[in-house]
Structure formats: structure tokens, C-alpha cells
Amino acid sequence: MSKYSTKQIAGFIIPSIVGILLFMIPIQVGGSWTIAVKVIADVIGSALGDFLPLLCVIIVTISAVLGLASLGKPSFITSYPIIDATFTATPVWAIIRVVGAVFIWLTYLGVGAEDENNPLHMITCADAGGFVLGDLLTVLVVIFLLAGLLLPLLLDFGLLEFVGALLTKVMRPLFKIPGRAAVDCITSWIGDGTLGVMLTANQYEGGYYSAREASIVSTTFSAVSITFSIVVLAQVGLMDYFGLYYLLICAVGIICALILPRIPPLSLKKDTYLVEGKAMPDSLPEGYDSSVEYGLSLAVQRVDEHRGIVQFLENGAKNAAGMWFGVMPVVMCIGTLALVLANNTPIFDYLGMPFMPLLELLQVPEAAEVSKTMIVGFTDMFTPSVIAAEAVTSDMSRFIVAVISVTQLIYLSEVGGLILGSKIPVNIVELFILFLERTIISLLIVAPIAQLIF
């Protein structure tokens, strides 16, 4: 370590520790566990209050207008790298942004929200567009800004390089991903899955993850936070079982992470990079006696390449802008459409029917009602537990639904929408296949264990 100056070591350690404290260390506030970034976001959200829905409307509208404009490749977009990266869209994504803008304006203006006879009611009501705008986007808009601006503390000062060198020998053989992905996982697990997707998208766009690695990390390691897991279990009235519940979630998550990278669609992804030459080698290069020494040399190299506060602010602004203008319209569009289908059609009842034989084979009580919750989780993670609380009386079945709704992981109203809105190469069909795979694996593990618990 003596071959590095105090300035180099401090440049690695100080920002990294601040980033870890903000994003990865759990703190208890008001009796519940969370992370510092979420606490700060909640304070800002409370201070801005009523302005947040309007801010979301403005962001989604600008995204739609400039997304459409980008199809003509005007110079005022293509001449500026950050603006170009943020607003340039393919025709399909431009349409999604426009639909998202239409939905958000209808919802914000409350068109038909109180009138069940109005055909727009299904879009703007509190269970569809009202939920996405009022309960989801108003939270994400602050998280995206704050996390976007502060994520460079984790990304730009060598922490991922250092952790990657230490953990590649573990992460690569087990999960077929680089060691640096451990940081994504911990950030998701303690903080929020959306933060994990942001981290993963950033690493993929920077050339640190291949297409296959980014696909694996975003769909298997963007775990649900401890806080939200508590909310789900409380919804079904089984908080007394939280210890077993969360232990089971972690076990299922690890097993899914071991299996899914080895089967399609993830196994079919290519090891291609958006930026060549940035990925770390899997083996220890010559001249280094230990992973710690190699990791430190990479971290110091990253610090030496950094241009200081200007680069920090540039990267933070790019992160935040990408999530605001690229992802929020997708969440508004796809999240609302998914909830409209869930609320107004029997499609998820029908899609759940193939699970009936498996549920009956596993001797899950009230299999018919439980089957309805299996697929609806693809739209929104909270919906299965709401259905279970209303329609399922068996504690065992409620417990199974609560676990599976969390371990399914990929839901369109948030994490799925974020993945689709990013450059991570996973499409909606692949997301649905992964969702089904996670559901089946989870069910095969959880149901027998639930039989022992209840």
C-alpha cells in the first residue's frame, strides 16, 4: 500500500465509505429499517409534497415531446451527448413515451377518476393510473434524482473495482457474473430494487458488464428491499412469521440466482459489450500477490483517471436525467396498462389456471384463489398480497403468496419497467419467461416448507 500516496488512498476510501453509508448500511428510523438515501428522499418528498405529481407530469411530457422530436434527428438533440443519450428513442419507445404522457395527463387532471361510467375511469382511477402517479412516480422521481446524483460515490472512485477483485472467485463460478455485482445486490437488498437496476444499467452502459451479465444481474439480483418485504407480510397479517419469511425469501433468491443464468433465456445472452476493454479479468494478472493488492491497484487507477467534482456532477446529472426522462414514462405507460388489465379483465385469472394442477399437487389450500395471484404479480408486486388478504383465508396459503410475490421479483410497475426503459438487453417476452421460471422455482421450494411451518 506504501507505493500509493495518501491522496490516492483517500480518494478511494473517503467517497467509497460515504457511498456505502448512504446506500448500503441499514439504519432504523421510526421503528423500521431503511437506508440513508431513502430517508433523505422521504424528507425531500415531504417538503415538495403537492408539487411532485406536477413535476412528474412535466418530466413525462418533456420526454414524450423530445422523444418524438428525436426521430427526426435534429441538431439540438444530437449535438449534445447527454441530451442525445437521454432523449433519443426508437419509434416504439417514442410511442410508449407518448402513451405514458397521455396517461399521466388524464390521471393528473382526474378525467373520469370518480365516474365509473366514464370509459377513462379504468385508466385514471386510484387502482390504475392514480396508483402509478400518486404512489409510485412521486416516490421514484425523488429517488431517481437523489440516487442518480449520489451513485457516482459507489461507481466512480474504485469501490466496484476493489470489491470485484475480491469476490470474482465467488460470484463467477456460482452466478456467472463479475464480483462487482455483489455491490448491486447489497444495494438492492438493503435499499431498493430500483437502485440495483440503476447501478446495473450504468455498469452495462459503461462497458463493465456484458449483455449477458447485465441481464443476469438486473433480473436475479435486483432484490426487493427488507422494508417492502415487511409491508407485503403485514398486508396478509402474518408478521409473527417474519424471521422464517425473510430467511425463505433469501434462500429462494439464491437458488434462483444459481439456476436461471444456466437456462434460457439468460443462458442464450451473448458476452458482448457496449464499450470494449473495461471489463475486469477473471484471474489474477501477473505481478500481483493477492486479490486485495490487485483490487487496490484498480481502485487507485480509477481515482487517478477521475476529473474531480466536474466529472462527479456530470455523471450524476446523466444518471438522474436518464432515469427521469427515460424510465418514468415507461413506468407510467406499462405500469398503468398492466393494472388496467388486472383490474378490468379476467386475463390473469385465465393465466393463473395452468398453476392449478401444480398447486393441487403441492397440496396448497384454496388453490383456485391462490392461482389468481400467481401471474398478477407480473403487473405489480403488491397486488398478489392484496388479493390474498381479501380472498384467501388459509394462513399457509397467504404465507406462500407473500413469499412468492417477493421472490417473483420482475414486475412491470417498477423493476420490469425500469429494465425495459434502460439499455439492458432484455425484452418484455423474456421478462415474462423469467417471471414464470422464478414463480415455478419459488413455488416448488416454498409450498413444501410452508407445509412444515403451518
RAVENJO-V320560 format. One record per helix or strand of 3 or more residues. SS is the DSSP state (alpha for helix, beta for strand). FROM is the first residue (numbers start at 1). LEN is the number of residues. Records with the same first field share a line. If there is no record, write none. Layout:
SS: FROM-LEN, FROM-LEN
This chain:
alpha: 6-18, 36-13, 51-20, 75-4, 81-7, 91-19, 121-4, 129-22, 152-4, 159-17, 181-10, 193-13, 211-10, 226-10, 239-24, 266-3, 291-15, 309-36, 347-15, 367-10, 381-11, 395-13, 415-7, 428-26
beta: 27-3, 32-3
